[in-house]
Amino acid sequence: KWCALAQDGDEVWLLKPRKLVWVLAGLRDEEGPSGWSAASLVAHLLPHMLAQLADGADEAEASLRVAESPMRPVLEDACAVALAHPAMETAAAGLSAAIADEASALVAAVVPLLLAVVEQPFDAQVNFVRDLLGRPGAQNLLDAASAWIAQWGPKPPLEHGGVTCDGCGASPLRGVRFRCSTCPDYDLCGECYGKTRGAHDADHEFRCKALDWGTMW
């Protein structure tokens, strides 16, 4: 069920936490706290995150401990969101216990929750992430990133020139661009990807082009 890491998209680059937060902050500032692009992006990345955690759990644990102060509220909010879903209750309880016990490995408790989310239909995954991103933990994290962008920049280049969303017809496509790797010319914006991904051929993988890098130079 996990797809291979993309070679022609931004997935690998976006697995760097600071880069992902930079992009999410830009999307939040443009679309609001419960925007579809940010939620669709994170849901799209979940299988890639799981693959990365499987390959480097120790490194991920060390990084999470370094960023524990801003990340703890996000993890606590994730538990609260998950507890509303019966299929996620056990994983949420495990993560909650790990947060409360400083000696517990956080990554080992995060993985079961991510798995429980990924096992849901894609629209349910997106809704889970939208709920999480709209809560105080994530909002405070993105507020700090937005303040950094305002002072130091640059803003993420979120407009994809010459690209039209094949779902809603938006042109140029703004936000995250999701491109079908099978169809010759099929792109979706973040909202259409989150709402209609399941209606596209299930055997077709999508690659994420979060930014239009050409506009930065």
C-alpha positions as CSV (number, residue, x, y, z in Angstrom):
1,K,0.0,0.0,0.0
2,W,2.9,2.3,0.5
3,C,4.1,4.0,-2.7
4,A,7.7,4.3,-3.6
5,L,9.5,7.6,-2.9
6,A,9.1,10.0,-5.8
7,Q,12.0,10.7,-8.0
8,D,10.3,13.5,-10.1
9,G,8.3,15.2,-7.4
10,D,9.0,17.2,-4.2
11,E,8.3,14.4,-1.8
12,V,11.8,13.6,-0.7
13,W,12.6,17.3,-0.2
14,L,9.5,17.9,1.8
15,L,10.4,15.2,4.3
16,K,12.8,17.6,5.8
17,P,10.8,19.0,8.8
18,R,11.8,22.7,8.4
19,K,11.1,22.7,4.7
20,L,7.7,21.1,5.2
21,V,6.8,23.6,7.9
22,W,7.9,26.5,5.6
23,V,5.6,25.3,2.9
24,L,2.7,24.6,5.3
25,A,3.1,28.1,6.8
26,G,2.9,29.6,3.3
27,L,-0.2,27.6,2.5
28,R,-1.9,28.5,5.8
29,D,-1.2,32.2,5.2
30,E,-2.8,32.0,1.8
31,E,-5.7,29.6,2.4
32,G,-6.5,29.9,6.2
33,P,-6.0,27.4,9.1
34,S,-8.1,24.6,7.5
35,G,-7.0,24.9,3.9
36,W,-7.3,21.9,1.7
37,S,-3.8,22.2,0.1
38,A,-1.9,21.8,3.4
39,A,-4.1,18.9,4.5
40,S,-3.8,17.1,1.1
41,L,-0.1,17.6,1.1
42,V,0.4,16.1,4.5
43,A,-2.0,13.2,3.7
44,H,-0.1,12.6,0.5
45,L,3.2,12.5,2.4
46,L,2.1,10.1,5.2
47,P,3.3,6.9,3.4
48,H,6.6,8.5,2.6
49,M,6.9,9.6,6.3
50,L,6.3,6.0,7.4
51,A,8.9,4.7,5.0
52,Q,11.4,7.2,6.3
53,L,10.7,6.4,9.9
54,A,11.2,2.7,9.1
55,D,14.6,3.4,7.7
56,G,15.8,5.9,10.3
57,A,13.9,5.5,13.6
58,D,16.9,6.5,15.8
59,E,17.6,9.6,13.8
60,A,14.0,10.6,13.8
61,E,13.7,10.0,17.6
62,A,16.7,12.3,18.2
63,S,15.2,15.0,16.0
64,L,11.9,14.7,17.6
65,R,13.4,15.1,21.1
66,V,15.3,18.2,20.0
67,A,12.0,19.7,18.8
68,E,9.9,18.3,21.6
69,S,8.8,21.6,23.0
70,P,6.9,22.9,19.9
71,M,6.0,19.3,18.8
72,R,4.5,18.1,22.1
73,P,1.3,20.1,21.6
74,V,1.0,18.9,18.0
75,L,1.3,15.3,19.2
76,E,-1.2,15.9,22.0
77,D,-3.7,17.3,19.5
78,A,-3.1,14.3,17.2
79,C,-4.2,12.0,20.1
80,A,-7.3,14.1,20.7
81,V,-8.3,14.0,17.0
82,A,-7.6,10.2,16.8
83,L,-9.6,9.4,19.9
84,A,-12.7,10.5,17.9
85,H,-12.1,7.6,15.5
86,P,-12.7,4.1,16.9
87,A,-10.1,2.6,14.5
88,M,-7.4,4.9,15.9
89,E,-8.2,4.7,19.6
90,T,-5.6,2.1,20.6
91,A,-2.8,3.9,18.7
92,A,-3.9,7.2,20.2
93,A,-3.8,5.8,23.7
94,G,-0.3,4.4,23.1
95,L,1.0,7.8,21.9
96,S,-0.6,9.6,24.8
97,A,1.1,7.2,27.2
98,A,4.5,7.8,25.5
99,I,4.1,11.6,25.7
100,A,3.5,11.3,29.4
101,D,6.5,9.0,30.0
102,E,9.7,10.9,29.2
103,A,11.6,7.5,29.0
104,S,9.4,6.2,26.2
105,A,10.4,6.3,22.5
106,L,8.0,8.8,20.8
107,V,8.7,7.5,17.3
108,A,7.7,4.0,18.2
109,A,4.4,5.4,19.4
110,V,3.9,7.8,16.5
111,V,4.2,5.0,13.8
112,P,1.1,3.0,14.9
113,L,-1.0,6.2,14.8
114,L,0.3,7.1,11.3
115,L,-0.5,3.5,10.2
116,A,-4.0,3.8,11.6
117,V,-4.5,7.0,9.6
118,V,-3.1,5.7,6.4
119,E,-5.4,2.7,6.6
120,Q,-8.4,5.0,6.3
121,P,-9.8,6.1,2.9
122,F,-7.9,9.0,1.5
123,D,-10.7,11.5,2.1
124,A,-10.8,10.5,5.7
125,Q,-7.0,10.9,5.9
126,V,-7.3,14.5,4.6
127,N,-10.1,15.3,7.0
128,F,-8.0,14.0,9.9
129,V,-5.1,16.2,8.9
130,R,-7.4,19.3,8.4
131,D,-8.7,18.8,11.9
132,L,-5.2,18.5,13.3
133,L,-3.8,21.5,11.4
134,G,-6.6,23.7,12.6
135,R,-5.8,23.0,16.3
136,P,-3.6,25.2,18.5
137,G,-0.5,23.0,18.5
138,A,-0.1,23.2,14.7
139,Q,-1.3,26.8,14.5
140,N,1.4,27.9,17.0
141,L,4.1,26.1,15.1
142,L,3.0,27.7,11.8
143,D,2.7,31.1,13.5
144,A,6.4,30.9,14.4
145,A,7.2,29.9,10.8
146,S,5.1,32.7,9.3
147,A,6.8,35.2,11.6
148,W,10.2,34.0,10.3
149,I,9.1,34.2,6.7
150,A,7.8,37.8,7.3
151,Q,11.1,38.9,8.7
152,W,13.6,36.9,6.6
153,G,11.6,35.4,3.6
154,P,11.4,34.2,1.0
155,K,7.7,33.2,0.7
156,P,7.1,29.8,-0.9
157,P,6.3,30.2,-4.6
158,L,2.8,28.7,-4.6
159,E,1.6,29.8,-8.1
160,H,2.2,27.2,-10.9
161,G,2.4,29.3,-14.1
162,G,0.8,27.7,-17.1
163,V,-0.8,24.9,-15.2
164,T,-4.6,24.4,-15.0
165,C,-6.3,22.2,-12.4
166,D,-8.2,19.4,-14.3
167,G,-10.6,19.2,-11.5
168,C,-12.0,22.7,-11.0
169,G,-10.3,24.5,-13.9
170,A,-8.4,27.0,-11.7
171,S,-5.7,28.6,-13.8
172,P,-3.0,29.2,-12.9
173,L,-3.1,26.5,-10.3
174,R,-2.2,27.8,-6.8
175,G,-1.1,25.9,-3.8
176,V,0.2,22.4,-4.1
177,R,0.2,20.8,-7.5
178,F,-0.5,17.0,-7.7
179,R,0.4,15.5,-11.1
180,C,-0.7,12.1,-12.2
181,S,2.4,10.1,-13.2
182,T,0.5,7.9,-15.6
183,C,-1.8,10.3,-17.5
184,P,0.0,12.5,-20.0
185,D,-1.3,15.8,-18.7
186,Y,-3.4,15.6,-15.6
187,D,-3.0,18.0,-12.6
188,L,-5.1,18.6,-9.5
189,C,-5.0,21.5,-7.0
190,G,-4.9,20.7,-3.3
191,E,-8.6,20.9,-2.8
192,C,-9.5,18.8,-5.8
193,Y,-6.8,16.2,-4.8
194,G,-8.2,16.0,-1.3
195,K,-11.8,15.7,-2.4
196,T,-11.6,13.7,-5.6
197,R,-8.3,11.7,-5.5
198,G,-10.3,8.5,-4.8
199,A,-12.3,9.0,-8.0
200,H,-9.2,8.9,-10.2
201,D,-7.8,5.5,-11.3
202,A,-6.6,3.8,-8.1
203,D,-3.6,2.3,-9.9
204,H,-2.3,5.8,-10.9
205,E,0.2,7.4,-8.6
206,F,0.4,11.1,-8.1
207,R,3.6,13.2,-7.6
208,C,3.6,16.3,-5.6
209,K,5.0,19.6,-7.0
210,A,4.6,21.8,-4.0
211,L,6.4,24.8,-5.4
212,D,7.1,26.4,-8.8
213,W,10.8,26.7,-8.3
214,G,11.3,28.6,-11.6
215,T,9.6,31.7,-10.1
216,M,12.2,32.0,-7.4
217,W,15.1,32.9,-9.7
